Amino acid sequence: MTDEEFMDEAVRIAVQNVGEGGGPFGAVIVKDGQIVARGVNRVTVNLDPTAHAEVQAIRAACRALGSFSLEGCVLYTSCEPCPMCLSAVYWARIDRIFYACTRDDAERAGFSDRLIYDELRKDISERIVREIRIEDDRFLDPFREWDNKSDRTDY
């Protein structure tokens, strides 16, 4: 299949998802020229703000491939990934992203990431959601345990 055909599939499942009560976003993950996973936006259906199409596809691809690393994979998504999805792509080590619509297209349809992009540019002390550190040496214990674990799986 070509890049355009993979994108057609991402857009097709996005349109289908709207008809099934979900959001207008779809994603497919491809490895070695084959679709290994699909995902659609199920935020309102699942009552889960993290159930974006890209995250759903990443979860499914990891299960299908038996790995938390998606190195060698390509993401085709019906819309430019939001900050959360883009972060998930980096954590999953996906090689490339192809997208159809832009964040501006999504904003015109009522899906805006602008607040998040704006917040990320701000100093932590100026963000809407306050982040308050509670500092105590004992709170480093989970990292100490991790450092001492001989059979850990690094990621």
Sequence and secondary structure as in RCSB ss.txt:
>XXXX:A:sequence
MTDEEFMDEAVRIAVQNVGEGGGPFGAVIVKDGQIVARGVNRVTVNLDPTAHAEVQAIRAACRALGSFSLEGCVL
YTSCEPCPMCLSAVYWARIDRIFYACTRDDAERAGFSDRLIYDELRKDISERIVREIRIEDDRFLDPFREWDNKS
DRTDY
>XXXX:A:secstr
  HHHHHHHHHHHHHHHHHTTS S EEEEEETTEEEEEEE  HHHHT TT  HHHHHHHHHHHHHT S  TTEEE
EEEE   HHHHHHHHHHT SEEEEEE HHHHHHTT   HHHHHHHHS GGGSSS       GGGGHHHHHHHH T
T    
